[in-house]
Amino acid sequence: MVVSGIAVYLLLGAVAGLLAGLLGVGGGLIIVPVLAWVFVQQGFRAEIIMHMAVATSLATIVLTSLSSMCAHHKKGAVRWRLFAQLGPGIVLGALAGAGIADMLASRSLQIFFGLFELGVAAQLGLGLQPPQVQMLVGRFSQFVAGGVIGLISAIVGIGGGTLTVPWLLWNRLSVREAVATSSACGLPIALAGAMGFVLVGGDTGVEYSSGYVYWPAFIMVSVASVLVAPLGAGLAHSIDAQKLKRGFALFLCVVGLLMLIK
C-alpha cells in the first residue's frame, strides 16, 4: 500500500475517533464515504465497494467504541441498566442489517447512506431533540428500539449514536448520559454488524479481507481512532459542542448530496 493511502487511513481514524468521543456521533458517517473513495482508487470491484466500506467501518468502530466507552465509564456517565435492555435487540438488529445490506446493490446502499446522512445533517443542524417521556419505557420497547437502531446502523456502517442518543434523551437521560451510554451501545452494534458482514461476504477476491471487512484499513483507522477517542470524550465534558455540530451538519449535507448524485 502506498504511503499516501496509509496517511489517509490514519487521518481518517483520528478525525472519526475525535468526533465519536466528542459528539457521540459521526465516526461511521465520515469513515464510510472516505473508505468508499479510497477503495475506488485501489481498484476494488464497483459492486462491492459500498459493502466493504460499510463493513470495514463497523469493524473500526469496535475499538473506537470500546475506548470511548471506557473513558465515559470512568466519569460515571454510562447508564448500564439501559445498555443491558437495549443490547439484545441491538445485536439481533445488527446481524439482520448485515444480511439485508448484502442483498442490496452497491448503488442502492450508497443512495440509502446518502439519504441517511442528509437526515442526520438536518437533525444536527436544526438541533432537533425529542420531547422527554413522562413514564419509563418498558423492557420490550427497549428491545424493539435496540433492534431498529442495530438494523439501520449496520446497513449504513455507523455506531448508532445518531439514533441512540435521541432515543436515550427521549428516555429522560441527560445529554451527558445519553452520549456516554450511546458510546457503549456502539460496541455491540459494531461487533455484531462486522461479524455479520464477514459471514455474508464470502470470497470477495480482495487480498487481506475476510468477507467484506478489509483488514489494512481496519488496522490503521482503528489505531488512530483509539488514540484520539478518549480526547474527544474528555472534551465532551468540558466544552459546548453546538457550533461544531452545526459545522459537521453542513459537511454531512455536502457528503450526502455527493453520495446521491455520483
Backbone bond lengths (Angstrom), bond angles and torsions (degrees), N, CA, C in turn:
res aa  C-N    CA-C-N  psi(-1)  N-CA   C-N-CA  omega(-1)  CA-C   N-CA-C  phi
1 M - - - 1.465 - - 1.530 108.86 -
2 V 1.330 118.10 137.03 1.448 121.25 -177.60 1.520 109.87 -71.62
3 V 1.364 114.54 157.46 1.459 120.40 -178.03 1.517 111.69 -59.32
4 S 1.339 118.27 -38.50 1.456 121.46 -178.83 1.526 111.35 -61.39
5 G 1.342 116.60 -36.46 1.458 119.71 178.14 1.513 111.72 -66.54
6 I 1.331 116.53 -40.34 1.454 121.19 177.60 1.521 110.10 -62.40
7 A 1.331 116.78 -42.54 1.461 121.31 -179.61 1.526 111.00 -62.54
8 V 1.331 116.83 -40.33 1.462 120.40 178.51 1.520 110.64 -63.21
9 Y 1.320 117.47 -44.66 1.461 121.18 179.65 1.530 111.33 -62.18
10 L 1.332 117.02 -43.38 1.459 120.30 -178.72 1.533 111.34 -67.28
11 L 1.316 116.76 -43.59 1.468 120.35 178.50 1.522 110.55 -64.16
12 L 1.323 115.90 -42.12 1.461 120.81 178.34 1.522 110.75 -59.10
13 G 1.314 116.90 -45.20 1.454 120.70 179.86 1.517 112.43 -63.03
14 A 1.335 116.51 -40.53 1.460 120.29 -179.85 1.522 111.53 -63.44
15 V 1.317 116.90 -45.60 1.467 121.04 -179.93 1.526 110.88 -65.78
16 A 1.316 116.46 -44.21 1.460 120.72 -179.55 1.521 111.29 -64.02
17 G 1.326 117.26 -41.57 1.455 120.90 179.47 1.512 112.12 -64.62
18 L 1.322 117.13 -41.32 1.456 121.37 178.79 1.523 111.28 -61.93
19 L 1.331 116.35 -46.60 1.464 120.18 -178.59 1.519 111.77 -68.71
20 A 1.330 117.07 -37.47 1.459 120.14 179.72 1.527 110.54 -63.12
21 G 1.328 116.84 -42.39 1.452 119.93 179.50 1.504 113.17 -73.63
22 L 1.337 117.29 -36.46 1.450 122.01 -175.41 1.520 113.61 -77.84
23 L 1.338 116.56 -46.62 1.455 121.01 -173.28 1.527 113.79 -105.44
24 G 1.325 117.46 -15.95 1.462 119.16 -174.37 1.512 112.14 77.26
25 V 1.330 117.10 2.28 1.465 122.90 178.53 1.521 107.99 -140.09
26 G 1.304 115.98 167.05 1.448 119.10 163.83 1.505 118.01 108.39
27 G 1.347 120.40 -25.18 1.450 120.34 -176.27 1.516 112.75 -54.29
28 G 1.327 116.35 -63.78 1.456 120.62 -177.75 1.508 113.56 -66.05
29 L 1.326 117.45 -27.40 1.459 121.06 -179.51 1.524 111.50 -65.28
30 I 1.321 116.68 -23.76 1.463 121.23 174.80 1.521 110.92 -96.73
31 I 1.320 116.46 -41.24 1.463 121.00 -174.64 1.526 111.63 -61.64
32 V 1.328 117.90 -45.93 1.471 120.90 -175.37 1.529 112.69 -59.48
33 P 1.347 119.80 -54.53 1.471 117.48 -178.31 1.519 113.50 -65.02
34 V 1.344 117.93 -35.35 1.465 119.81 179.36 1.528 110.32 -67.96
35 L 1.339 116.88 -44.21 1.466 119.49 177.35 1.527 111.06 -61.42
36 A 1.328 116.74 -40.58 1.462 119.72 179.39 1.530 110.07 -59.45
37 W 1.331 116.16 -42.06 1.470 120.46 178.75 1.522 110.80 -65.11
38 V 1.340 117.00 -45.57 1.469 120.63 -179.67 1.527 110.53 -63.07
39 F 1.331 117.03 -41.00 1.467 120.44 -178.87 1.522 111.81 -65.00
40 V 1.329 116.76 -32.39 1.471 120.01 174.17 1.527 109.46 -62.91
41 Q 1.349 116.47 -44.71 1.464 120.90 179.79 1.522 111.47 -63.48
42 Q 1.338 116.94 -30.24 1.463 120.82 -179.20 1.524 112.63 -84.11
43 G 1.328 116.95 -2.17 1.451 120.71 174.88 1.518 115.68 83.21
44 F 1.333 117.76 21.21 1.467 119.55 176.37 1.524 109.79 -65.08
45 R 1.323 116.42 150.95 1.465 120.72 178.65 1.527 110.91 -61.53
46 A 1.326 116.76 136.95 1.466 121.84 -174.43 1.525 112.50 -58.73
47 E 1.325 116.48 -34.16 1.471 119.65 -174.60 1.526 113.35 -73.73
48 I 1.337 118.04 -9.97 1.467 118.71 179.79 1.530 112.84 -120.08
49 I 1.320 117.80 0.37 1.466 120.44 -174.03 1.522 111.78 -60.31
50 M 1.335 118.21 -50.77 1.466 120.06 -177.87 1.521 111.36 -67.06
51 H 1.323 117.25 -36.90 1.460 120.06 178.69 1.529 110.47 -62.61
52 M 1.333 116.26 -41.93 1.451 119.53 -179.64 1.525 111.74 -71.87
53 A 1.320 117.02 -34.93 1.462 120.34 177.33 1.527 110.57 -65.31
54 V 1.324 116.61 -44.58 1.465 121.18 -179.91 1.526 110.52 -65.64
55 A 1.333 116.70 -46.81 1.462 120.87 -177.79 1.522 111.81 -64.70
56 T 1.321 116.94 -44.09 1.461 120.48 -179.40 1.519 110.56 -67.76
57 S 1.317 116.91 -35.85 1.464 120.67 175.37 1.525 110.86 -59.48
58 L 1.323 116.62 -46.65 1.469 120.17 178.70 1.525 111.29 -60.34
59 A 1.332 116.53 -40.97 1.466 119.97 -179.99 1.527 111.21 -62.07
60 T 1.335 117.11 -40.68 1.464 119.66 179.99 1.525 111.57 -67.80
61 I 1.330 116.31 -30.54 1.467 120.38 -177.55 1.526 111.32 -70.05
62 V 1.337 117.78 -19.78 1.466 120.37 177.01 1.520 110.23 -55.70
63 L 1.322 116.58 -54.33 1.455 120.20 -177.44 1.522 112.41 -73.63
64 T 1.334 116.75 -35.98 1.466 119.91 178.02 1.523 110.91 -61.84
65 S 1.337 116.10 -46.07 1.465 120.36 -179.48 1.521 111.22 -64.11
66 L 1.328 115.78 -40.70 1.460 119.74 -179.92 1.525 110.82 -62.02
67 S 1.322 116.56 -44.20 1.453 120.83 179.43 1.523 111.64 -65.36
68 S 1.338 116.02 -46.79 1.459 120.53 -179.80 1.530 111.32 -65.19
69 M 1.329 116.75 -40.36 1.465 122.04 179.66 1.529 110.73 -60.47
70 C 1.328 116.78 -44.42 1.465 120.26 -179.81 1.524 111.02 -63.11
71 A 1.331 116.18 -39.91 1.462 119.74 179.58 1.522 111.13 -64.43
72 H 1.331 117.11 -42.42 1.469 121.21 178.53 1.524 111.10 -69.05
73 H 1.334 116.76 -37.45 1.468 120.48 -179.46 1.531 110.83 -62.80
74 K 1.309 116.68 -38.25 1.461 120.18 179.47 1.520 111.30 -62.32
75 K 1.329 116.59 -25.69 1.459 120.92 178.46 1.530 111.57 -92.06
76 G 1.349 116.32 3.52 1.457 121.22 176.12 1.515 115.14 69.61
77 A 1.332 117.37 27.48 1.464 120.21 -173.40 1.526 114.12 -100.22
78 V 1.331 118.88 -11.87 1.469 121.15 -176.93 1.528 110.13 -81.61
79 R 1.332 117.04 128.90 1.468 122.33 176.43 1.524 108.13 -92.91
80 W 1.318 115.87 93.29 1.457 121.07 -171.78 1.525 113.04 -68.76
81 R 1.312 118.30 -27.74 1.468 119.53 179.46 1.532 110.42 -64.86
82 L 1.326 116.52 -44.22 1.462 119.74 177.78 1.527 110.88 -67.81
83 F 1.309 116.21 -37.05 1.467 119.97 176.49 1.526 110.46 -58.08
84 A 1.341 117.04 -44.47 1.460 121.63 -179.34 1.526 111.40 -65.23
85 Q 1.325 117.35 -33.29 1.461 120.38 179.52 1.524 111.93 -74.55
86 L 1.315 116.78 -35.68 1.467 120.84 -179.70 1.527 112.26 -79.21
87 G 1.338 117.06 -28.52 1.458 122.47 -170.12 1.514 116.78 -53.83
88 P 1.343 119.10 -51.68 1.472 118.93 -177.87 1.529 113.25 -59.29
89 G 1.316 117.02 -42.15 1.461 120.31 178.05 1.515 111.32 -65.87
90 I 1.328 116.77 -39.33 1.457 121.48 178.92 1.528 110.97 -59.13
91 V 1.321 117.22 -46.64 1.464 121.48 -177.93 1.530 110.88 -62.95
92 L 1.324 116.89 -48.61 1.466 120.35 179.89 1.524 111.29 -63.96
93 G 1.323 116.35 -41.44 1.459 120.14 179.63 1.518 112.10 -64.72
94 A 1.340 117.06 -40.84 1.463 120.41 -179.54 1.524 111.67 -66.21
95 L 1.332 116.81 -40.20 1.469 120.04 177.10 1.524 110.45 -63.28
96 A 1.320 116.62 -42.80 1.465 120.50 178.12 1.519 110.87 -65.17
97 G 1.338 116.93 -38.13 1.463 120.83 179.63 1.519 112.08 -62.14
98 A 1.333 116.98 -39.49 1.467 120.08 177.66 1.524 110.48 -62.97
99 G 1.329 116.00 -41.38 1.463 119.54 178.91 1.517 112.46 -64.79
100 I 1.341 116.67 -40.76 1.470 120.50 179.03 1.530 110.26 -66.54
101 A 1.332 116.39 -43.69 1.467 120.07 179.90 1.528 111.20 -59.75
102 D 1.309 116.70 -37.48 1.464 121.17 -179.88 1.524 111.61 -62.10
103 M 1.325 116.54 -30.08 1.462 120.89 -179.13 1.525 112.84 -82.72
104 L 1.324 117.22 -11.64 1.458 120.78 -179.37 1.518 111.27 -89.56
105 A 1.318 116.51 146.61 1.460 121.00 172.85 1.521 108.74 -67.99
106 S 1.325 117.11 153.58 1.458 121.41 -178.43 1.530 111.30 -57.79
107 R 1.336 117.15 -40.02 1.465 120.54 179.45 1.528 111.25 -66.01
108 S 1.320 116.68 -39.83 1.469 120.12 178.03 1.522 110.41 -63.60
109 L 1.323 116.37 -40.21 1.461 121.07 178.11 1.526 110.15 -64.96
110 Q 1.312 115.96 -37.28 1.462 120.75 179.06 1.528 110.85 -66.08
111 I 1.328 117.07 -42.15 1.463 120.97 179.24 1.526 110.66 -65.17
112 F 1.330 116.55 -42.94 1.464 121.04 178.75 1.530 109.66 -60.59
113 F 1.333 115.98 -42.80 1.460 120.56 179.46 1.528 110.81 -63.82
114 G 1.323 116.76 -43.94 1.463 120.47 179.24 1.516 112.53 -60.33
115 L 1.326 116.85 -43.97 1.470 120.81 178.06 1.524 111.08 -63.92
116 F 1.329 115.60 -39.16 1.465 119.63 179.06 1.530 110.27 -64.49
117 E 1.328 117.37 -41.86 1.463 120.38 178.77 1.523 111.23 -62.14
118 L 1.320 117.68 -39.51 1.465 120.25 178.12 1.524 110.70 -64.36
119 G 1.336 116.50 -38.03 1.461 120.22 177.06 1.518 111.96 -63.91
120 V 1.329 116.03 -42.75 1.468 120.56 178.66 1.530 110.32 -66.11
121 A 1.337 116.22 -39.36 1.465 120.18 178.37 1.523 110.70 -59.75
122 A 1.335 116.69 -41.95 1.468 120.53 178.33 1.522 110.85 -64.78
123 Q 1.321 116.12 -42.12 1.469 120.97 -179.95 1.525 111.03 -61.28
124 L 1.330 116.50 -47.63 1.460 120.54 -178.12 1.522 111.91 -72.41
125 G 1.337 116.25 -44.64 1.454 120.23 -175.51 1.518 113.85 -66.27
126 L 1.318 115.87 -36.18 1.466 120.37 -178.81 1.524 112.24 -92.93
127 G 1.343 115.82 -3.88 1.461 119.32 179.53 1.517 112.63 64.36
128 L 1.319 117.37 36.60 1.464 120.79 -176.93 1.522 110.44 -70.97
129 Q 1.303 117.02 127.69 1.454 122.27 178.02 1.532 108.67 -132.72
130 P 1.326 117.91 137.96 1.457 120.29 179.68 1.528 110.93 -73.53
131 P 1.339 117.66 148.44 1.471 119.41 174.57 1.517 110.08 -67.53
132 Q 1.322 117.08 146.70 1.454 120.09 -179.28 1.522 110.29 -77.64
133 V 1.336 115.82 143.59 1.457 120.61 179.27 1.519 109.47 -76.63
134 Q 1.315 115.78 158.16 1.452 121.15 -179.02 1.523 112.65 -96.93
135 M 1.333 116.46 -1.99 1.462 120.30 178.55 1.533 109.02 -140.65
136 L 1.314 116.24 155.07 1.451 120.43 -179.12 1.522 111.32 -68.51
137 V 1.327 116.29 138.43 1.458 121.69 178.81 1.525 108.41 -80.94
138 G 1.344 116.38 136.68 1.456 121.28 -176.04 1.516 113.71 -74.34
139 R 1.336 114.88 170.19 1.458 120.95 -177.72 1.529 112.52 -61.13
140 F 1.343 116.85 -40.69 1.465 119.29 -178.35 1.524 110.76 -64.86
141 S 1.331 116.30 -41.69 1.463 119.72 178.37 1.527 110.87 -63.19
142 Q 1.342 116.61 -37.44 1.460 119.76 177.06 1.522 110.73 -65.89
143 F 1.337 116.67 -38.45 1.462 121.02 177.82 1.527 110.78 -62.61
144 V 1.334 116.46 -46.16 1.465 120.66 179.77 1.528 110.58 -64.13
145 A 1.329 116.02 -44.01 1.462 119.86 178.65 1.525 110.48 -60.53
146 G 1.329 116.63 -42.66 1.461 120.51 177.21 1.515 111.68 -60.08
147 G 1.334 116.55 -39.94 1.457 120.61 178.87 1.518 112.26 -62.65
148 V 1.326 116.58 -44.24 1.468 120.86 179.18 1.525 110.52 -65.24
149 I 1.331 115.99 -44.49 1.471 120.49 179.32 1.523 110.61 -61.05
150 G 1.340 117.13 -46.72 1.456 120.88 179.94 1.517 112.60 -63.74
151 L 1.325 116.89 -41.70 1.461 122.23 -178.82 1.522 111.66 -60.54
152 I 1.328 116.38 -55.07 1.466 120.76 -177.21 1.522 110.66 -66.14
153 S 1.334 116.25 -40.91 1.463 119.81 -177.87 1.521 111.87 -62.30
154 A 1.332 117.33 -40.25 1.464 120.61 179.49 1.522 111.58 -67.44
155 I 1.312 117.36 -36.66 1.464 120.68 -179.05 1.526 111.13 -65.96
156 V 1.337 116.75 -36.00 1.471 119.19 -177.53 1.529 113.15 -102.13
157 G 1.336 117.93 -3.00 1.458 120.92 173.18 1.514 115.52 77.13
158 I 1.340 116.94 37.48 1.466 120.42 -178.82 1.526 110.37 -120.36
159 G 1.327 115.32 168.22 1.458 120.84 177.66 1.514 113.93 -82.58
160 G 1.316 117.27 -2.20 1.455 121.16 172.67 1.511 116.28 89.79
161 G 1.350 118.18 3.41 1.454 119.84 -177.10 1.513 114.06 -60.15
162 T 1.332 117.32 -34.13 1.459 120.76 -179.18 1.522 112.14 -68.36
163 L 1.324 116.55 -18.57 1.460 121.35 176.86 1.522 111.38 -103.60
164 T 1.330 116.16 -40.40 1.460 120.87 -175.51 1.517 112.25 -70.39
165 V 1.331 117.69 -42.17 1.464 120.15 -178.26 1.528 111.75 -60.20
166 P 1.344 120.24 -50.49 1.470 118.74 177.34 1.530 112.78 -59.28
167 W 1.337 117.06 -38.88 1.462 119.65 178.79 1.524 111.05 -62.43
168 L 1.315 117.15 -43.03 1.459 120.69 -179.29 1.530 111.46 -69.96
169 L 1.320 117.33 -35.16 1.458 119.98 174.85 1.529 110.42 -63.55
170 W 1.319 115.63 -39.15 1.469 120.99 176.64 1.532 110.52 -63.07
171 N 1.327 115.74 -28.25 1.462 121.67 178.38 1.540 112.38 -86.61
172 R 1.325 116.95 18.04 1.465 123.75 172.85 1.525 114.44 73.86
173 L 1.314 118.40 21.43 1.458 120.50 172.73 1.522 109.40 -82.61
174 S 1.311 116.92 152.53 1.456 120.53 172.80 1.530 108.85 -71.68
175 V 1.319 116.44 163.72 1.466 120.07 178.97 1.527 109.87 -58.90
176 R 1.321 117.19 -42.07 1.455 122.00 -179.83 1.524 110.87 -59.85
177 E 1.332 117.45 -46.58 1.458 121.48 -179.80 1.520 111.59 -69.07
178 A 1.337 116.62 -36.69 1.461 120.36 -179.32 1.520 111.39 -65.23
179 V 1.335 117.01 -43.83 1.464 120.94 179.04 1.528 110.34 -64.58
180 A 1.337 116.09 -43.14 1.463 120.34 -178.80 1.521 111.62 -65.27
181 T 1.334 117.15 -45.93 1.462 121.06 -178.84 1.528 110.77 -68.87
182 S 1.322 116.67 -34.08 1.465 121.11 175.53 1.520 110.65 -62.15
183 S 1.334 117.35 -38.79 1.467 120.68 177.64 1.525 110.76 -60.49
184 A 1.346 116.24 -39.92 1.463 120.16 178.14 1.524 110.79 -66.83
185 C 1.329 116.74 -39.75 1.473 120.67 -179.01 1.526 111.70 -66.76
186 G 1.327 116.85 -23.96 1.457 119.55 178.58 1.515 113.29 -64.14
187 L 1.335 117.03 -25.55 1.463 120.09 -178.38 1.527 112.77 -65.81
188 P 1.353 120.35 -53.78 1.469 118.87 178.10 1.523 113.05 -65.17
189 I 1.344 116.97 -31.72 1.468 119.22 176.13 1.528 109.58 -60.25
190 A 1.326 115.78 -50.32 1.465 120.49 -176.20 1.523 111.95 -67.56
191 L 1.328 116.91 -43.03 1.464 120.15 -179.77 1.520 111.72 -62.02
192 A 1.331 116.23 -52.88 1.467 119.92 -177.40 1.525 111.24 -66.79
193 G 1.331 116.90 -41.83 1.455 120.29 -179.49 1.514 112.28 -64.03
194 A 1.339 116.99 -47.46 1.469 120.33 179.86 1.523 110.91 -63.07
195 M 1.336 116.87 -41.53 1.462 120.35 178.03 1.523 111.06 -61.38
196 G 1.327 115.74 -41.10 1.456 119.92 178.06 1.519 112.00 -61.61
197 F 1.334 117.07 -42.13 1.464 120.55 -179.77 1.525 111.76 -69.67
198 V 1.316 117.55 -31.16 1.467 120.21 174.70 1.524 109.85 -64.86
199 L 1.330 116.49 -42.77 1.458 121.30 -176.88 1.529 112.65 -70.42
200 V 1.337 117.26 -42.05 1.475 119.49 -175.39 1.523 112.06 -84.80
201 G 1.345 117.32 -17.59 1.460 119.60 -174.40 1.512 114.61 -71.31
202 G 1.342 116.27 -32.19 1.459 119.00 -179.67 1.521 111.59 64.19
203 D 1.324 116.64 -145.82 1.463 122.39 -179.93 1.520 109.27 -95.59
204 T 1.327 116.67 105.68 1.465 120.95 -178.60 1.523 112.23 -84.92
205 G 1.332 116.15 -13.00 1.453 119.35 -176.55 1.522 113.30 82.75
206 V 1.324 117.15 1.80 1.466 121.73 179.04 1.523 109.14 -92.58
207 E 1.316 116.99 124.29 1.461 120.99 -179.99 1.525 110.81 -63.99
208 Y 1.312 116.20 144.75 1.470 124.23 179.40 1.529 112.83 65.25
209 S 1.304 116.12 34.20 1.465 119.73 176.68 1.522 109.86 -128.36
210 S 1.334 114.40 154.61 1.464 121.88 171.69 1.519 106.59 -124.07
211 G 1.325 116.44 113.51 1.449 118.07 -171.52 1.515 108.94 59.64
212 Y 1.340 115.50 -128.06 1.462 119.46 -179.64 1.530 113.15 -93.20
213 V 1.305 119.29 1.06 1.467 121.55 -178.10 1.527 110.04 -89.96
214 Y 1.326 116.30 123.28 1.467 122.59 -179.34 1.531 108.05 -99.88
215 W 1.328 116.02 110.10 1.462 121.71 -168.97 1.527 115.97 -67.71
216 P 1.340 120.91 -38.37 1.474 118.68 177.86 1.520 112.88 -57.98
217 A 1.345 116.87 -42.62 1.467 119.93 177.78 1.520 110.28 -67.21
218 F 1.322 116.97 -40.88 1.464 120.92 178.98 1.527 111.13 -56.99
219 I 1.334 116.76 -47.20 1.466 120.59 -175.20 1.527 111.02 -63.57
220 M 1.322 116.58 -49.78 1.457 118.97 -173.61 1.523 112.95 -73.14
221 V 1.333 117.04 -40.78 1.468 119.32 177.29 1.524 110.17 -65.30
222 S 1.329 116.73 -40.12 1.464 121.03 -178.46 1.520 112.27 -64.85
223 V 1.327 116.42 -44.14 1.461 120.20 -178.95 1.528 110.36 -57.85
224 A 1.323 116.29 -49.32 1.461 120.12 -179.36 1.526 111.42 -65.62
225 S 1.340 117.05 -39.48 1.466 120.98 -178.74 1.520 111.66 -64.16
226 V 1.330 116.03 -44.98 1.469 120.50 -178.12 1.527 110.85 -63.36
227 L 1.318 117.23 -37.73 1.454 120.50 -179.07 1.530 112.18 -68.84
228 V 1.338 116.55 -32.54 1.466 120.20 -172.79 1.528 112.97 -97.52
229 A 1.331 118.94 -27.13 1.468 121.50 -175.37 1.533 113.57 -55.40
230 P 1.340 120.49 -42.33 1.469 119.40 178.21 1.525 112.99 -60.53
231 L 1.337 116.64 -32.75 1.456 120.30 176.86 1.526 110.50 -62.96
232 G 1.335 115.87 -44.34 1.454 119.75 177.63 1.511 112.45 -63.59
233 A 1.337 116.53 -40.96 1.465 120.25 179.13 1.524 110.84 -63.63
234 G 1.338 116.91 -38.89 1.453 120.22 178.05 1.518 111.87 -65.73
235 L 1.325 116.82 -41.52 1.459 120.97 179.01 1.526 111.54 -65.86
236 A 1.333 116.66 -30.72 1.468 120.86 -178.53 1.519 111.57 -61.87
237 H 1.317 117.14 -24.37 1.459 120.94 -178.80 1.525 112.71 -93.19
238 S 1.331 117.22 0.35 1.460 118.48 -174.17 1.521 114.91 -132.77
239 I 1.347 119.13 -9.79 1.462 119.92 -178.50 1.524 110.75 -131.17
240 D 1.338 115.18 160.12 1.456 121.71 174.95 1.529 107.98 -89.66
241 A 1.317 115.57 115.63 1.469 119.76 -174.04 1.530 113.24 -95.47
242 Q 1.354 118.12 14.00 1.464 120.17 -174.45 1.530 112.54 -62.40
243 K 1.336 117.00 -43.62 1.462 119.79 -179.97 1.525 111.03 -65.48
244 L 1.331 115.66 -38.77 1.459 119.65 177.53 1.525 110.71 -63.15
245 K 1.321 116.81 -39.21 1.462 120.56 179.01 1.520 111.16 -61.85
246 R 1.321 116.84 -41.02 1.466 119.61 -179.20 1.521 111.59 -67.52
247 G 1.330 116.12 -40.07 1.459 118.94 176.43 1.517 111.54 -65.17
248 F 1.326 116.23 -39.90 1.464 121.16 177.66 1.518 110.66 -64.97
249 A 1.342 116.70 -36.41 1.468 120.95 178.29 1.524 110.77 -62.00
250 L 1.331 116.57 -41.05 1.469 120.22 178.20 1.520 110.55 -63.93
251 F 1.325 116.09 -42.12 1.463 120.67 177.92 1.529 110.64 -60.75
252 L 1.335 116.83 -45.20 1.467 120.78 -179.88 1.523 111.43 -64.03
253 C 1.323 116.26 -35.57 1.465 119.78 178.78 1.528 110.56 -62.58
254 V 1.326 116.32 -43.31 1.469 120.52 179.21 1.527 110.45 -64.90
255 V 1.326 116.13 -46.87 1.473 120.54 -179.74 1.517 110.86 -62.63
256 G 1.333 117.16 -42.85 1.457 121.06 179.29 1.518 112.27 -59.99
257 L 1.338 116.00 -42.50 1.460 119.56 179.09 1.528 111.10 -66.39
258 L 1.333 116.92 -39.00 1.462 120.19 178.45 1.530 111.00 -63.78
259 M 1.320 116.18 -38.21 1.467 119.85 178.93 1.525 111.10 -65.14
260 L 1.330 116.88 -31.43 1.465 120.77 -178.46 1.520 112.78 -77.58
261 I 1.339 117.16 -35.67 1.450 119.49 -172.03 1.527 113.41 -93.54
262 K 1.373 117.73 -17.20 1.466 120.03 -176.78 1.522 110.69 -85.08
